[in-house]
Amino acid sequence: MALRRGKDRVSATGSEELQLWYAVRQNLRTLEKIRIASVDKASTFETLRVDVSALLEKGDRSDEYRTKRRKLDDVCHDLTSRTKDELAAIDSAQEKLGILVALRSSADGGGGSRSSTPRKELGSKGKAPTPAGRRGPPGPSSLGSGAGATGANRGRRETLTAQHPLSHGRRVAVLPSKTEEADWLKASVLSFAKSTNEYTVQDDDEPGPEGTYKVGMENIIPLPISLQTMPASDYSAGSRVLGMYPDTSCFYGATVKSGGPGLTRNANLAKLIKKEAELLEAKYLLEFDDDNGEIRQVPAWLVVQGPGM
């Protein structure tokens, strides 16, 4: 299975990279809170410093002087402590960012350039070398095969019609061409032409003209964005689906082993609406084709029915 690394990391929620990034964000939030609080402290420090200096010039060593001097010392100590916390947060963020850069560089072949990843090579130069005998993803004609492809509990796909086209920015899985080597990619809708019933989409991993495709409705699968656009019930064990392979932005054929958001056909959407974000991120356990039997976790919003499934 030839893979590409995507910029959108949603499918790798549990990965080391995303955990590191969340930790960096927490460090930055901590840094912001410290600096906001330090502004008031610094103002208090300056006021007390001026007052203490004025009293010293007068030779006043009264209780007022001692009280303000004590307060000045306390504020100074507090600012010093906050400065140490700032430095610790900065050091922690820099350390994690360094690890992230190293991980990205290693995953991208050491060069750090996304253009060196194999995904964009598939269409024009043939399959990239694959690890451990893993083949590329099956072509569209074979995606509907396998256990559970016609199961009674399989989910529904959102219907596409010319009268109700997908809105600008809607995330979709798109098949740029029907060649045997083509991958389903994650993309965003740019526009819809009613005259030709074609969508123009932008590959999320390839900005610019090179990643812009015009495709018919049969080459588009809307990704769930709400409870209303999710399947009426979970994909049952054995169902055939397309899932985004972790750490990539490509969809491949897979078999559902278990998991899912826990939806049923008689689910009360009104009660579930408060948990919508959580349900969209709920994990399916998938066994991808030609992945040596490995079981991968994929968020529900990145698992869809493919053609013929």
C-alpha positions as CSV (number, residue, x, y, z in Angstrom):
1,M,0.0,0.0,0.0
2,A,1.8,3.1,-1.2
3,L,1.1,5.9,1.2
4,R,1.3,9.7,1.2
5,R,1.7,11.9,4.2
6,G,-1.1,14.4,4.6
7,K,-1.1,17.9,6.1
8,D,-4.3,17.2,7.9
9,R,-3.5,15.0,10.8
10,V,-7.0,14.2,12.1
11,S,-6.7,10.6,11.2
12,A,-3.6,10.3,13.5
13,T,-5.3,11.6,16.7
14,G,-3.6,9.0,18.8
15,S,-0.2,9.3,17.2
16,E,2.9,10.5,18.8
17,E,3.1,13.5,16.5
18,L,-0.4,14.8,17.5
19,Q,0.3,14.2,21.2
20,L,3.5,16.2,20.9
21,W,1.6,19.0,19.0
22,Y,-1.1,19.1,21.7
23,A,1.7,19.4,24.3
24,V,3.3,22.3,22.4
25,R,-0.1,24.1,22.2
26,Q,-0.5,23.6,26.0
27,N,3.0,25.1,26.5
28,L,2.0,28.1,24.4
29,R,-1.2,28.6,26.3
30,T,0.7,28.5,29.6
31,L,3.1,31.1,28.3
32,E,0.3,33.4,27.3
33,K,-1.4,33.1,30.7
34,I,1.9,33.9,32.5
35,R,2.6,36.9,30.4
36,I,-1.0,38.3,30.8
37,A,-0.7,37.9,34.5
38,S,2.7,39.4,34.6
39,V,1.5,42.7,33.0
40,D,-0.4,43.6,36.2
41,K,2.4,42.4,38.4
42,A,4.9,44.5,36.5
43,S,2.7,47.6,36.9
44,T,2.4,47.0,40.6
45,F,6.1,46.5,40.9
46,E,6.8,49.9,39.1
47,T,4.4,51.7,41.4
48,L,5.9,50.3,44.6
49,R,9.4,51.0,43.3
50,V,8.7,54.6,42.7
51,D,7.0,54.9,46.2
52,V,9.9,53.2,48.0
53,S,12.5,55.3,46.1
54,A,10.6,58.5,47.1
55,L,10.5,57.5,50.8
56,L,14.2,56.7,50.7
57,E,15.1,60.1,49.3
58,K,13.2,61.6,52.2
59,G,15.0,59.4,54.6
60,D,11.7,57.9,55.7
61,R,12.1,54.5,57.3
62,S,8.7,54.4,58.8
63,D,6.2,51.5,58.9
64,E,4.9,52.7,55.5
65,Y,8.4,52.3,54.0
66,R,8.8,48.8,55.5
67,T,5.4,47.7,54.3
68,K,5.9,48.9,50.8
69,R,9.4,47.5,50.7
70,R,8.1,44.1,51.8
71,K,5.4,44.2,49.1
72,L,8.0,45.2,46.6
73,D,10.1,42.2,47.5
74,D,7.1,39.9,47.2
75,V,6.2,41.2,43.8
76,C,9.8,40.9,42.7
77,H,10.0,37.3,43.9
78,D,6.7,36.5,42.1
79,L,7.9,38.0,38.8
80,T,11.1,36.1,39.1
81,S,9.2,32.9,39.6
82,R,6.9,33.6,36.6
83,T,10.0,34.3,34.5
84,K,11.3,30.9,35.3
85,D,7.9,29.3,34.4
86,E,8.0,31.2,31.1
87,L,11.5,29.8,30.3
88,A,10.4,26.3,31.3
89,A,7.4,26.5,28.9
90,I,9.5,27.9,26.1
91,D,12.2,25.2,26.6
92,S,9.5,22.5,26.7
93,A,7.8,23.8,23.5
94,Q,11.2,24.0,21.7
95,E,12.1,20.4,22.7
96,K,8.8,19.0,21.5
97,L,9.0,21.0,18.3
98,G,12.5,19.6,17.7
99,I,11.1,16.0,18.1
100,L,8.3,16.8,15.7
101,V,10.7,18.1,13.1
102,A,12.8,15.0,13.5
103,L,9.7,12.7,13.1
104,R,8.5,14.6,10.1
105,S,11.9,14.6,8.4
106,S,12.3,10.8,9.1
107,A,8.8,10.0,7.8
108,D,9.3,12.1,4.6
109,G,12.6,10.3,3.8
110,G,14.9,12.6,5.6
111,G,14.5,15.5,3.2
112,G,11.7,17.2,5.0
113,S,10.0,18.0,1.6
114,R,6.5,16.7,1.1
115,S,7.2,16.6,-2.7
116,S,9.5,13.7,-2.0
117,T,6.6,11.5,-0.7
118,P,5.4,8.7,-2.9
119,R,1.7,9.6,-3.3
120,K,2.0,12.1,-6.1
121,E,4.3,9.6,-8.0
122,L,1.6,7.0,-8.4
123,G,-0.4,8.4,-11.2
124,S,2.4,9.2,-13.6
125,K,5.4,7.1,-12.6
126,G,3.8,3.9,-11.3
127,K,3.7,2.5,-7.8
128,A,6.2,3.6,-5.3
129,P,8.2,0.9,-3.5
130,T,6.1,-0.5,-0.7
131,P,7.1,-1.9,2.7
132,A,7.1,-5.6,3.7
133,G,5.5,-6.7,0.4
134,R,2.5,-4.4,0.9
135,R,0.8,-3.8,-2.4
136,G,-0.9,-0.6,-3.5
137,P,-4.6,-0.1,-2.8
138,P,-7.0,-2.1,-4.9
139,G,-8.6,-0.4,-7.9
140,P,-12.2,0.9,-7.8
141,S,-13.5,-2.2,-9.4
142,S,-12.5,-4.4,-6.4
143,L,-13.4,-2.1,-3.5
144,G,-16.9,-3.6,-3.2
145,S,-15.7,-7.2,-2.7
146,G,-15.2,-8.9,0.6
147,A,-17.2,-10.0,3.7
148,G,-20.1,-7.9,4.7
149,A,-20.2,-5.8,1.5
150,T,-24.0,-6.3,1.3
151,G,-24.7,-6.5,5.0
152,A,-28.1,-5.4,6.2
153,N,-26.6,-3.1,8.8
154,R,-24.3,-1.2,6.5
155,G,-24.5,2.6,6.7
156,R,-25.9,4.9,4.0
157,R,-24.0,7.4,1.8
158,E,-25.1,10.9,1.5
159,T,-26.9,11.4,-1.8
160,L,-25.5,13.8,-4.3
161,T,-27.8,15.7,-6.6
162,A,-27.5,18.6,-9.0
163,Q,-30.3,20.3,-7.1
164,H,-28.5,20.2,-3.8
165,P,-24.8,20.3,-4.5
166,L,-22.2,20.2,-1.7
167,S,-21.2,23.6,-0.4
168,H,-17.9,25.3,-0.9
169,G,-15.3,24.0,1.6
170,R,-17.1,20.7,2.2
171,R,-14.6,17.9,2.9
172,V,-14.9,14.9,0.6
173,A,-13.1,11.8,-0.6
174,V,-12.4,12.1,-4.3
175,L,-11.1,9.8,-7.0
176,P,-9.3,12.0,-9.4
177,S,-9.4,9.4,-12.2
178,K,-10.6,5.9,-12.7
179,T,-7.2,4.4,-13.5
180,E,-6.2,1.3,-11.7
181,E,-3.5,3.1,-9.8
182,A,-5.7,6.0,-8.6
183,D,-6.2,6.6,-4.9
184,W,-9.2,8.1,-3.2
185,L,-7.9,11.4,-1.7
186,K,-9.2,13.8,0.9
187,A,-10.1,17.1,-0.7
188,S,-12.3,20.2,-0.3
189,V,-15.1,21.3,-2.7
190,L,-14.3,24.5,-4.6
191,S,-17.4,24.7,-6.8
192,F,-20.1,22.8,-8.7
193,A,-21.0,23.3,-12.4
194,K,-24.7,22.4,-13.0
195,S,-24.1,22.5,-16.8
196,T,-21.7,19.5,-16.6
197,N,-22.7,18.0,-13.2
198,E,-19.0,18.3,-12.2
199,Y,-17.3,19.3,-9.0
200,T,-14.1,21.2,-8.8
201,V,-12.2,20.1,-5.7
202,Q,-8.8,20.9,-4.1
203,D,-6.6,18.1,-2.9
204,D,-6.0,18.9,0.8
205,D,-2.4,17.7,0.5
206,E,-1.6,19.5,-2.8
207,P,-2.5,23.2,-2.9
208,G,-2.5,25.0,-6.3
209,P,-3.4,23.9,-9.8
210,E,-1.6,20.6,-9.6
211,G,-4.0,19.4,-6.9
212,T,-7.2,20.8,-8.4
213,Y,-9.5,18.3,-10.1
214,K,-12.8,18.3,-12.0
215,V,-14.8,15.1,-11.3
216,G,-18.3,13.8,-11.8
217,M,-20.6,12.9,-8.9
218,E,-19.6,9.3,-9.1
219,N,-16.1,10.2,-8.1
220,I,-17.2,12.1,-4.9
221,I,-18.0,10.7,-1.5
222,P,-19.0,13.4,1.1
223,L,-17.3,13.0,4.5
224,P,-19.6,13.1,7.5
225,I,-19.7,16.6,9.2
226,S,-22.6,16.1,11.5
227,L,-24.9,13.5,13.0
228,Q,-27.3,14.0,10.1
229,T,-24.6,13.2,7.6
230,M,-23.3,10.1,9.5
231,P,-24.6,6.6,8.7
232,A,-28.0,5.7,10.3
233,S,-26.1,3.0,12.2
234,D,-22.6,1.9,12.8
235,Y,-20.8,-0.1,10.1
236,S,-21.1,-3.6,11.4
237,A,-18.1,-6.0,11.8
238,G,-17.2,-7.4,8.5
239,S,-18.5,-4.5,6.5
240,R,-16.4,-3.2,3.6
241,V,-15.5,0.5,3.8
242,L,-13.1,3.1,2.6
243,G,-11.0,4.5,5.5
244,M,-8.2,7.0,5.7
245,Y,-5.0,5.2,6.5
246,P,-3.4,6.7,9.6
247,D,-0.8,9.5,8.9
248,T,-1.8,9.8,5.3
249,S,-4.5,11.6,3.4
250,C,-5.5,8.6,1.2
251,F,-8.5,6.4,1.6
252,Y,-8.1,2.6,1.1
253,G,-10.3,-0.4,1.1
254,A,-10.7,-2.0,4.6
255,T,-12.9,-4.4,6.6
256,V,-14.5,-3.2,9.8
257,K,-13.5,-5.3,12.8
258,S,-15.3,-3.4,15.5
259,G,-15.8,0.1,17.1
260,G,-17.7,3.1,15.8
261,P,-19.7,5.9,17.5
262,G,-22.4,3.6,18.7
263,L,-25.2,4.8,16.4
264,T,-28.4,2.8,15.8
265,R,-31.2,3.4,13.4
266,N,-33.6,4.4,16.2
267,A,-31.0,6.7,17.8
268,N,-32.4,9.9,19.3
269,L,-30.4,12.6,17.5
270,A,-31.7,15.3,19.8
271,K,-29.9,13.6,22.7
272,L,-26.8,12.9,20.7
273,I,-26.3,16.3,19.3
274,K,-24.3,17.5,22.3
275,K,-21.9,14.7,21.7
276,E,-21.6,15.3,18.0
277,A,-17.9,16.2,17.9
278,E,-17.1,13.2,20.1
279,L,-19.1,10.8,17.9
280,L,-17.4,12.1,14.7
281,E,-14.0,11.3,16.3
282,A,-15.1,7.9,17.7
283,K,-12.7,5.2,16.4
284,Y,-13.4,2.3,14.1
285,L,-11.0,-0.6,14.2
286,L,-10.2,-1.4,10.5
287,E,-8.1,-4.0,8.8
288,F,-6.8,-2.4,5.6
289,D,-6.3,-4.5,2.5
290,D,-2.7,-5.7,2.0
291,D,-1.7,-4.4,5.4
292,N,-0.4,-7.7,6.8
293,G,-3.4,-8.1,9.1
294,E,-2.7,-4.9,11.2
295,I,-5.7,-3.4,12.9
296,R,-5.8,0.4,12.7
297,Q,-7.9,3.0,14.5
298,V,-9.7,5.5,12.2
299,P,-12.1,8.3,13.3
300,A,-15.7,7.7,12.2
301,W,-15.8,10.9,10.0
302,L,-13.0,9.4,7.9
303,V,-14.7,6.1,7.3
304,V,-17.2,5.9,4.4
305,Q,-18.9,3.6,2.0
306,G,-17.1,3.2,-1.3
307,P,-18.7,2.5,-4.7
308,G,-20.4,-0.9,-4.7
309,M,-20.1,-1.4,-1.0
